[in-house]
């Protein structure tokens, strides 16, 4: 009887110790990472022919990575520093002509850190330039544990349209030289920002989307130099025009 009581107390102590040990520490099994797309709604949308249409100033659509950090008791972990590491490859859309004239660019740094809120949530916005297919590797690590805890390691293939056609980190007249021929022809995958119709029709509705961005000279926050390019790979398989 006395031995059974002692074992019971030891088990209760061990459970309490384990509960305390797990509390407040990031746990990959109960945490989550999600990629989503912040789309612009309106006439002609969301019948899209790409994953996202973005501008280097972040003034149009964005890729959104949302991280929820929980401990192994499924409780949120607030004030936890989370690092997002980005890398990957890109293949310019076929209608961009010379592959060397286009870069796949993401504004900001390839490694960035933010802190979770009271609900254990933090979000990263991604935007940039380059009309291309992106093969993006994104790794999320919680830094508030000792050691740090990798929450996810993801790989996604994305089709991007951008007002910054050449991926310089700035919307300027170099991009207009790629946009104008498709407007004049009335067709072109990369310039059909509304993404509707199998013919990739380009018309004045697309001009109304592009013109404010080139007039504003949209540029990555902090300047075009505050960005990075993915690795060029012109053999990534089917072009985005064939995928959508």
C-alpha positions as CSV (number, residue, x, y, z in Angstrom):
1,X,0.0,0.0,0.0
2,X,2.8,2.4,1.1
3,X,4.9,1.3,-2.0
4,X,1.9,1.9,-4.3
5,X,1.4,5.4,-2.8
6,X,5.0,6.2,-3.3
7,X,5.0,5.1,-6.9
8,X,1.9,7.2,-7.5
9,X,3.5,10.3,-6.0
10,X,6.6,9.8,-8.1
11,X,4.5,9.4,-11.3
12,X,2.6,12.6,-10.4
13,X,5.9,14.4,-9.8
14,X,7.3,13.2,-13.1
15,X,4.2,14.3,-14.9
16,X,4.4,17.7,-13.3
17,X,8.0,18.0,-14.1
18,X,7.5,17.0,-17.8
19,X,4.6,19.5,-18.0
20,X,6.7,22.3,-16.7
21,X,9.6,21.3,-19.0
22,X,7.4,21.4,-22.2
23,X,5.6,24.6,-21.3
24,X,6.6,27.7,-23.2
25,X,9.1,25.9,-25.5
26,X,8.5,25.6,-29.3
27,X,7.3,22.2,-30.5
28,X,7.3,21.4,-34.2
29,X,4.6,18.8,-33.8
30,X,2.0,21.3,-32.6
31,X,3.2,24.4,-34.5
32,X,2.1,25.3,-38.0
33,X,3.4,27.1,-41.1
34,X,1.1,28.1,-44.0
35,X,1.8,29.8,-47.3
36,X,-1.1,31.8,-48.7
37,X,-1.6,34.4,-51.4
38,X,-3.0,37.9,-50.8
39,X,-4.9,38.5,-54.0
40,X,-6.5,41.7,-55.3
41,X,-10.2,41.3,-55.9
42,X,-12.3,43.1,-58.4
43,X,-13.4,42.9,-62.1
44,X,-11.9,39.9,-63.8
45,X,-10.6,38.3,-60.6
46,X,-10.0,35.8,-59.1
47,X,-10.1,33.8,-62.4
48,X,-6.3,33.8,-62.3
49,X,-3.5,32.3,-64.5
50,X,-0.8,32.6,-61.9
51,X,-0.3,32.4,-58.1
52,X,0.3,36.1,-57.5
53,X,0.9,39.4,-59.3
54,X,3.3,41.5,-57.3
55,X,5.2,44.8,-57.3
56,X,8.5,45.4,-55.5
57,X,6.9,48.1,-53.3
58,X,4.4,45.6,-52.0
59,X,1.6,47.7,-53.3
60,X,-0.3,45.0,-55.2
61,X,-0.4,41.3,-54.3
62,X,1.8,39.4,-51.9
63,X,2.8,35.9,-50.8
64,X,2.0,35.5,-47.1
65,X,3.7,33.0,-44.8
66,X,1.9,32.7,-41.4
67,X,3.6,30.9,-38.6
68,X,1.9,29.8,-35.3
69,X,4.3,28.6,-32.6
70,X,2.9,26.3,-29.9
71,X,4.6,24.3,-27.2
72,X,4.1,20.5,-26.8
73,X,1.1,21.2,-24.7
74,X,-0.5,23.0,-27.7
75,X,-0.3,26.4,-25.9
76,X,0.8,29.4,-27.9
77,X,4.3,30.6,-27.4
78,X,4.4,34.5,-27.4
79,X,7.4,36.7,-27.8
80,X,9.3,34.0,-29.7
81,X,11.8,35.1,-32.3
82,X,11.1,33.2,-35.6
83,X,13.5,33.1,-38.6
84,X,12.5,32.6,-42.2
85,X,15.2,31.4,-44.6
86,X,14.5,31.7,-48.3
87,X,16.3,30.2,-51.3
88,X,15.5,28.7,-54.6
89,X,15.5,29.0,-58.4
90,X,13.6,30.8,-61.1
91,X,12.9,30.4,-64.8
92,X,11.8,33.5,-66.8
93,X,8.4,33.2,-68.5
94,X,8.9,32.4,-72.2
95,X,7.4,35.7,-73.4
96,X,10.1,37.6,-71.6
97,X,12.6,37.0,-74.5
98,X,16.2,36.6,-73.4
99,X,16.5,34.8,-70.2
100,X,19.4,36.9,-69.1
101,X,17.3,40.0,-69.1
102,X,15.1,38.8,-66.3
103,X,15.8,38.1,-62.6
104,X,13.7,36.4,-60.0
105,X,13.9,38.9,-57.1
106,X,12.5,39.0,-53.6
107,X,12.6,42.2,-51.7
108,X,14.2,42.1,-48.2
109,X,16.9,39.7,-47.0
110,X,17.1,36.0,-47.7
111,X,17.0,35.4,-43.9
112,X,14.6,37.5,-41.8
113,X,13.4,37.4,-38.2
114,X,10.2,38.5,-36.5
115,X,8.5,38.0,-33.1
116,X,5.3,36.1,-32.4
117,X,2.4,38.0,-30.8
118,X,0.3,37.0,-27.8
119,X,-1.3,34.2,-29.8
120,X,2.1,32.8,-30.9
121,X,1.5,34.1,-34.4
122,X,3.9,35.9,-36.8
123,X,3.4,36.6,-40.5
124,X,6.0,37.3,-43.2
125,X,5.0,39.2,-46.4
126,X,6.9,38.3,-49.6
127,X,6.9,40.4,-52.8
128,X,9.4,41.4,-55.4
129,X,9.9,41.3,-59.2
130,X,10.5,39.1,-62.2
131,X,7.9,37.5,-64.5
132,X,9.0,33.9,-63.9
133,X,8.4,30.5,-62.4
134,X,9.8,30.4,-58.9
135,X,10.9,27.2,-57.1
136,X,11.0,28.6,-53.6
137,X,12.5,26.8,-50.6
138,X,11.4,28.3,-47.3
139,X,12.6,27.1,-43.9
140,X,11.0,28.3,-40.6
141,X,12.9,28.1,-37.3
142,X,11.9,29.0,-33.8
143,X,14.8,30.6,-32.0
144,X,13.3,30.8,-28.5
145,X,14.2,27.2,-27.7
146,X,17.7,26.0,-26.6
147,X,18.6,24.6,-29.1
148,X,16.4,26.3,-31.7
149,X,13.6,24.3,-33.3
150,X,13.0,23.9,-37.1
151,X,9.3,24.1,-37.5
152,X,9.1,23.3,-41.2
153,X,11.1,23.0,-44.4
154,X,9.0,23.6,-47.5
155,X,9.4,23.7,-51.3
156,X,6.8,25.3,-53.6
157,X,6.7,26.0,-57.3
158,X,5.0,29.3,-58.0
159,X,4.0,31.2,-61.1
160,X,4.6,34.9,-60.7
161,X,3.6,37.9,-62.8
162,X,5.1,41.3,-61.9
163,X,5.0,44.9,-62.9
164,X,8.7,44.7,-62.4
165,X,9.0,42.4,-65.4
166,X,12.8,42.2,-65.4
167,X,13.2,41.7,-61.7
168,X,15.4,44.8,-61.1
169,X,13.7,45.6,-57.8
170,X,12.2,48.8,-59.4
171,X,9.4,49.4,-61.8
172,X,10.7,51.7,-64.6
173,X,10.8,52.2,-68.3
174,X,12.9,49.1,-68.8
175,X,9.7,47.2,-67.8
176,X,7.6,49.3,-70.1
177,X,9.7,48.1,-73.0
178,X,8.6,44.5,-72.1
179,X,5.0,45.5,-71.4
180,X,4.3,47.8,-74.4
181,X,4.8,45.1,-77.2
182,X,2.2,42.8,-75.5
183,X,-0.3,45.7,-75.1
184,X,0.2,46.5,-78.8
185,X,-0.2,42.9,-79.8
186,X,-3.3,42.6,-77.5
187,X,-2.0,39.3,-76.0
188,X,0.8,38.1,-73.7
189,X,0.8,35.8,-70.6
190,X,3.0,38.0,-68.4
191,X,1.1,41.3,-69.1
192,X,-2.4,39.8,-68.5
193,X,-2.5,41.0,-64.9
194,X,-6.2,40.2,-64.5
195,X,-5.4,36.6,-65.4
196,X,-8.7,35.8,-67.2
197,X,-9.3,34.1,-70.5
198,X,-7.4,31.4,-72.3
199,X,-6.1,33.9,-74.9
200,X,-4.0,35.9,-72.3
201,X,-5.7,39.1,-73.6
202,X,-3.8,42.3,-72.8
203,X,-5.8,45.6,-73.0
204,X,-6.3,48.9,-71.3
205,X,-7.5,47.3,-68.1
206,X,-4.0,45.9,-67.7
207,X,-2.6,49.4,-68.6
208,X,-4.7,50.8,-65.7
209,X,-3.0,48.3,-63.4
210,X,0.5,48.9,-64.7
211,X,0.5,52.7,-65.2
212,X,0.2,53.7,-61.5
213,X,3.1,51.4,-60.5
214,X,5.5,52.7,-63.1
215,X,4.4,56.3,-62.5
216,X,5.1,55.8,-58.8
217,X,8.4,54.1,-59.6
218,X,7.6,51.2,-57.2
219,X,10.8,50.0,-55.6
220,X,11.7,47.5,-52.9
221,X,11.5,49.1,-49.4
222,X,14.9,50.6,-48.6
223,X,15.9,50.5,-52.3
224,X,16.4,47.9,-55.0
225,X,19.6,46.8,-53.3
226,X,17.7,45.6,-50.3
227,X,16.7,42.4,-52.0
228,X,18.1,39.2,-53.3
229,X,17.8,37.1,-56.5
230,X,17.2,33.4,-56.8
231,X,19.4,31.1,-58.9
232,X,18.7,31.2,-62.6
233,X,17.6,27.8,-64.0
234,X,16.1,27.9,-67.5
235,X,15.4,24.2,-67.5
236,X,12.7,24.0,-64.9
237,X,10.1,22.3,-67.1
238,X,6.8,23.6,-68.4
239,X,6.4,27.4,-68.7
240,X,3.7,29.0,-66.5
241,X,1.6,29.7,-69.5
242,X,1.3,25.9,-70.0
243,X,0.7,25.2,-66.3
244,X,-2.3,27.5,-65.9
